[in-house]
């Protein structure tokens, strides 16, 4: 018995003295394996047991595919995804539209209107469902006066200076607007032959955005109560640009690429426009002052928001993009709705939890400068300091209901 125990202990001692190797350690090219077809993963490679002649051995192994971390979405991609989310959530909606087209109406643009309006109306249907006919008037350069006469049926007309400007633009004319009064809002477009022809020559994306832009104004009137008052100028035009671009991009095959292209084109048009403000050509303080001026709509100098400086259309579109990307569409609409009850800057702070000037300085203006540099790299940024100075708090203003202000405007 003792001899057997001694023999057992000797064998056990010998066995324990052999270093134990994990199964995976054998999984290396050329090493023996036990069964053809089995696999083992070692240091990022998958080895397979294969039969070579009469022997079984591990093959050379194949590197495992490691999924790269997804690239974070840009603000533009987030904003566009949010617009698509809202569009997908809204049920199919057909607006009560009355198309009033002249006998010589530009046909490409007429078709575009009938494509874009249902898409735009579906997106805005949670906030804007016209209960009466929504007139859309379209004419050519030759029928400007006809368009004006049709508008008079609804208590409106194209200002004389605008009719003259349209005529000066000639066949490249591309003008449109939404106007409102106590009877409701209407839209009109005047499109020249050359501009209409450009739709089939690569300008379809921009012109779709143009149609959708005007529908945003109509939605804003229903939410805020007025076309021009109640919100800052950059939100009047910039938001119409952003949402117009987004709708046009969603209608394109490559939505993100289309959204990026139409935004870059928006900035580059300002670059090619004489006297337009190129955002990153100003330091942060000067751009801040220009933005404050643009809040007033036409601006203190009458041009900062509109032509020729166009800041409401460029910086305003990017401001809206930031708000929708960071906070969503619903909060943006909440801001507009609350601005019908109190000053828009007070409403902004209540909805977004940040004072408007602080948001300009910390979020909005740096984003605008960044995007402007990327779109127009040939324009140099200023060498002067780009840091903000301390800005005094705004003085409180008396609140005027935008819808009441609109009634006053109608009486003037």
MOSUL-V598737 format. One record per helix or strand of 2 or more residues. SS is the DSSP state (A for helix, B for strand). FROM is the first residue (numbers start at 1). TO is the last residue. If there is no record, write none. Layout:
ss->{SS | SS}
from->{FROM | FROM}
to->{TO | TO}
This chain:
ss->{A | A | B | B | B | B | A | B | A | B | A | A | B | B | A | A | A | A | A | A | A | A | A | A | A}
from->{2 | 23 | 39 | 45 | 55 | 62 | 75 | 97 | 107 | 134 | 141 | 160 | 174 | 184 | 193 | 204 | 233 | 255 | 279 | 284 | 311 | 329 | 344 | 356 | 402}
to->{17 | 26 | 42 | 52 | 58 | 63 | 89 | 101 | 124 | 140 | 152 | 172 | 181 | 191 | 201 | 224 | 250 | 272 | 281 | 294 | 327 | 338 | 352 | 375 | 411}
